[in-house]
């Protein structure tokens, strides 16, 4: 069973946006839910700042504020927060299901990025598209993490553009801004970057096929000023094809573990591509 954690879905100010817009004059803070009663998700534009939530407290980058990130397979990373919330990205049921996550995010470009039959024990299933039409809109506070999304378009197999069918999911926890690009097909516009803000850690697809080209992913990783880049959705693409195009100034680390722990205090000074075991 998923762990019992408090949750609410509502608009909340993004610490990642505050950092992106006001560095270096910023107080690090993170959203903390103050009620166990869910409320309806906001339908505000993802590029607009959200109103103040019920509770908003400074983030303390202490020794216990480490976030654990594990590569589970394909485009699924499992994010475990200091407070014990477990999140699985682009969840299709094959990876990251043991133990069962509290939150899963999905995208619909291919069946390998979602499931129509998620385990009923998963407390929060966040789809990156809106089955009723229009953009998906998520602003979820659960335990010590705030989850939001920025919708993007995708290309169909026939090459047509499908509006708002993918979401970039952003997890704000322990003072960190962690982003998962999903099955991204298009170059991001200025409005997307404004809605995302800053990402300390970003998970990027690098297959270079249906997803955005390697050059496009390199541009995104650089523009977001991320400290850690985690490749995913690799297929047969040589890692060197990605690392060779991302540009100078990036270190590359290969880990012999599928997991890493990260905190504000341990972010690398040099932008670093970390290739976890299994990628």
C-alpha positions as CSV (number, residue, x, y, z in Angstrom):
1,X,0.0,0.0,0.0
2,X,1.1,3.5,-0.6
3,X,2.2,5.3,2.5
4,X,-0.5,7.5,4.1
5,X,0.6,11.1,3.4
6,X,-1.3,14.4,3.5
7,X,-2.1,15.8,0.1
8,X,-3.9,18.7,-1.5
9,X,-4.2,19.9,-5.1
10,X,-4.3,23.6,-5.5
11,X,-2.4,26.5,-6.9
12,X,0.8,27.3,-5.1
13,X,3.8,29.6,-5.7
14,X,6.7,27.9,-7.3
15,X,10.1,28.2,-5.6
16,X,11.7,27.2,-8.9
17,X,10.2,30.2,-10.6
18,X,11.2,32.5,-7.7
19,X,14.8,31.3,-8.0
20,X,14.8,31.7,-11.8
21,X,13.4,35.2,-11.7
22,X,15.2,36.7,-8.6
23,X,18.6,35.1,-8.1
24,X,20.7,35.9,-6.2
25,X,18.3,37.8,-4.0
26,X,15.9,35.0,-3.0
27,X,14.9,33.2,0.1
28,X,14.8,29.4,-0.5
29,X,11.4,28.1,0.4
30,X,9.2,25.0,-0.3
31,X,5.5,24.3,-0.4
32,X,4.1,22.3,2.5
33,X,0.5,21.2,2.5
34,X,-1.5,22.1,5.6
35,X,-4.6,20.0,5.0
36,X,-5.4,16.4,4.1
37,X,-8.5,17.5,2.1
38,X,-7.9,17.6,-1.7
39,X,-9.2,20.6,-3.6
40,X,-9.8,21.0,-7.3
41,X,-6.8,21.6,-9.5
42,X,-6.3,25.1,-10.9
43,X,-6.8,25.7,-14.6
44,X,-4.6,28.8,-14.6
45,X,-2.1,29.3,-17.4
46,X,1.2,27.5,-16.6
47,X,3.1,30.7,-17.4
48,X,1.3,32.7,-14.7
49,X,2.5,32.8,-11.1
50,X,0.2,31.1,-8.6
51,X,-1.4,32.7,-5.5
52,X,-0.1,31.9,-2.0
53,X,-0.9,28.5,-0.6
54,X,-2.2,27.7,2.9
55,X,1.4,27.2,4.1
56,X,4.7,28.2,2.8
57,X,7.9,27.7,4.8
58,X,11.6,28.3,4.3
59,X,13.5,25.2,3.1
60,X,16.4,24.0,5.3
61,X,19.2,22.4,3.4
62,X,20.1,20.1,6.3
63,X,21.8,16.7,6.4
64,X,18.4,14.9,6.2
65,X,17.3,16.8,3.1
66,X,18.7,14.4,0.6
67,X,16.5,13.2,-2.3
68,X,17.1,9.8,-3.7
69,X,16.6,9.3,-7.4
70,X,16.7,5.8,-8.9
71,X,16.6,4.8,-12.6
72,X,14.0,2.1,-12.9
73,X,13.8,1.6,-16.7
74,X,13.0,3.3,-20.0
75,X,11.7,6.8,-18.9
76,X,10.8,5.9,-15.3
77,X,12.8,7.4,-12.5
78,X,11.7,6.9,-8.9
79,X,12.1,10.0,-6.7
80,X,12.1,9.4,-3.0
81,X,11.7,12.5,-0.8
82,X,13.2,13.0,2.7
83,X,9.7,12.8,4.0
84,X,9.1,9.4,2.5
85,X,7.0,10.3,-0.5
86,X,7.7,8.0,-3.5
87,X,7.1,9.2,-7.1
88,X,7.5,7.3,-10.3
89,X,7.7,9.2,-13.6
90,X,6.3,8.2,-17.0
91,X,4.8,5.2,-15.2
92,X,3.6,2.2,-17.2
93,X,3.4,-0.4,-14.4
94,X,6.5,-2.3,-15.5
95,X,9.1,-0.2,-13.6
96,X,9.1,1.5,-10.3
97,X,6.1,-0.4,-8.9
98,X,7.8,-2.2,-6.0
99,X,7.2,-0.7,-3.5
100,X,4.1,1.0,-4.8
101,X,4.6,4.7,-5.4
102,X,2.4,7.4,-3.8
103,X,2.4,9.5,-7.0
104,X,2.8,8.5,-10.6
105,X,3.1,10.8,-13.6
106,X,2.3,9.6,-17.1
107,X,2.6,10.8,-20.8
108,X,0.7,9.3,-23.7
109,X,3.0,9.4,-26.7
110,X,3.5,5.6,-26.5
111,X,2.1,2.8,-24.3
112,X,5.5,2.5,-22.7
113,X,4.9,5.9,-20.9
114,X,1.5,5.2,-19.3
115,X,-0.9,2.6,-18.2
116,X,-4.7,2.6,-18.4
117,X,-4.9,0.3,-15.4
118,X,-2.7,1.8,-12.6
119,X,-2.8,-0.1,-9.3
120,X,-5.7,1.3,-7.2
121,X,-3.3,1.6,-4.3
122,X,-1.5,4.5,-6.0
123,X,-2.9,7.6,-4.3
124,X,-2.3,10.1,-7.0
125,X,-2.2,9.4,-10.8
126,X,-1.2,12.5,-12.7
127,X,-1.7,12.3,-16.4
128,X,0.3,14.7,-18.6
129,X,-2.6,15.1,-20.9
130,X,-6.3,16.0,-20.2
131,X,-8.6,13.2,-21.4
132,X,-11.4,15.8,-21.5
133,X,-9.4,18.0,-23.8
134,X,-7.3,21.1,-23.3
135,X,-4.1,21.2,-21.3
136,X,-3.6,19.1,-18.1
137,X,-3.1,21.2,-15.0
138,X,-1.6,19.8,-11.8
139,X,-0.6,21.5,-8.6
140,X,-0.3,18.9,-6.0
141,X,1.2,19.2,-2.5
142,X,1.8,15.9,-0.9
143,X,4.0,15.4,2.2
144,X,7.1,17.4,1.6
145,X,6.9,17.8,-2.2
146,X,5.0,20.0,-4.5
147,X,4.3,18.6,-8.0
148,X,3.3,20.7,-11.0
149,X,3.3,20.4,-14.8
150,X,4.0,22.4,-17.9
151,X,2.1,21.1,-21.0
152,X,3.8,20.7,-24.3
153,X,2.7,19.5,-27.8
154,X,3.7,16.2,-29.4
155,X,3.9,14.8,-32.9
156,X,1.7,11.9,-34.0
157,X,3.0,9.0,-36.0
158,X,1.7,10.8,-39.1
159,X,3.6,14.0,-38.3
160,X,0.7,16.1,-37.2
161,X,0.9,18.2,-34.1
162,X,-1.2,17.2,-31.1
163,X,-1.7,20.1,-28.7
164,X,-0.9,19.7,-25.0
165,X,-0.5,15.9,-25.1
166,X,2.8,15.8,-23.1
167,X,3.7,17.4,-19.8
168,X,7.0,18.3,-18.2
169,X,6.6,17.4,-14.5
170,X,8.4,19.4,-11.9
171,X,9.0,18.2,-8.3
172,X,9.9,20.8,-5.7
173,X,11.4,19.2,-2.6
174,X,14.1,19.9,0.0
175,X,14.9,23.2,-1.7
176,X,15.6,21.4,-5.1
177,X,13.8,21.8,-8.4
178,X,13.7,18.5,-10.2
179,X,12.2,18.1,-13.7
180,X,11.2,15.3,-16.0
181,X,10.8,16.2,-19.7
182,X,8.6,13.3,-20.5
183,X,8.3,12.3,-24.2
184,X,9.3,15.7,-25.4
185,X,8.9,16.2,-29.2
186,X,9.3,19.9,-29.8
187,X,11.7,22.7,-29.0
188,X,10.7,24.7,-26.0
189,X,9.5,28.3,-26.5
190,X,10.3,31.2,-24.2
191,X,6.9,30.7,-22.6
192,X,7.8,27.1,-21.7
193,X,11.0,28.2,-20.1
194,X,9.2,30.9,-18.2
195,X,6.7,28.4,-16.9
196,X,9.4,25.9,-15.9
197,X,11.8,28.2,-14.2
198,X,15.0,26.7,-13.0
199,X,15.7,23.0,-12.8
200,X,18.6,21.8,-10.6
201,X,18.1,18.3,-11.9
202,X,16.6,17.5,-15.2
203,X,15.7,14.1,-16.8
204,X,16.0,14.2,-20.6
205,X,15.1,11.7,-23.3
206,X,18.1,11.1,-25.6
207,X,16.9,8.5,-28.2
208,X,16.9,11.2,-30.9
209,X,14.0,9.5,-32.7
210,X,10.4,10.5,-32.1
211,X,11.6,12.7,-29.2
212,X,13.4,15.9,-29.8
213,X,16.8,15.7,-31.5
214,X,20.0,15.4,-29.5
215,X,20.9,19.0,-30.4
216,X,17.5,20.1,-29.1
217,X,18.0,18.3,-25.8
218,X,21.4,19.8,-25.5
219,X,20.0,23.3,-25.9
220,X,17.4,22.6,-23.2
221,X,19.8,21.2,-20.7
222,X,22.1,24.3,-21.2
223,X,19.3,26.9,-21.0
224,X,17.8,25.5,-17.8
225,X,21.2,25.9,-16.1
226,X,20.8,22.5,-14.5
227,X,23.5,21.2,-12.3
228,X,22.7,17.5,-13.0
229,X,21.4,16.0,-16.3
230,X,20.0,12.5,-16.1
231,X,19.6,10.8,-19.5
232,X,16.7,8.4,-20.1
233,X,14.7,6.9,-23.0
234,X,18.0,5.9,-24.7
235,X,17.2,2.9,-26.8
236,X,20.3,2.3,-29.0
237,X,21.6,5.8,-29.0
238,X,25.3,5.8,-27.8
239,X,25.7,7.8,-24.7
240,X,28.7,9.5,-26.5
241,X,26.3,10.9,-29.1
242,X,24.6,12.9,-26.4
243,X,27.5,13.9,-24.3
244,X,29.4,14.9,-27.4
245,X,26.7,17.3,-28.5
246,X,25.7,18.9,-25.2
247,X,28.7,21.2,-25.5
248,X,31.7,22.2,-23.5
249,X,31.6,22.8,-19.8
250,X,29.7,19.6,-18.9
251,X,31.4,16.9,-16.8
252,X,30.3,13.3,-17.4
253,X,30.0,10.7,-14.6
254,X,29.2,7.0,-15.1
255,X,27.8,5.4,-11.9
256,X,27.8,1.7,-11.0
257,X,24.5,2.1,-9.1
258,X,21.0,2.9,-10.5
259,X,20.6,5.4,-7.6
260,X,22.0,8.7,-6.5
261,X,21.3,11.0,-3.6
262,X,21.3,14.8,-4.0
263,X,20.7,17.8,-1.9
264,X,21.2,21.6,-2.3
265,X,24.6,21.2,-0.5
266,X,25.8,18.4,-2.8
267,X,24.9,19.8,-6.2
268,X,28.0,19.7,-8.4
269,X,29.7,23.1,-9.1
270,X,30.2,22.1,-12.7
271,X,27.2,21.0,-14.7
272,X,27.3,17.2,-14.8
273,X,25.7,14.5,-16.9
274,X,25.3,11.5,-14.6
275,X,24.6,8.2,-16.3
276,X,23.2,5.8,-13.8
277,X,23.5,2.0,-14.0
278,X,20.9,0.6,-16.5
279,X,20.6,3.7,-18.6
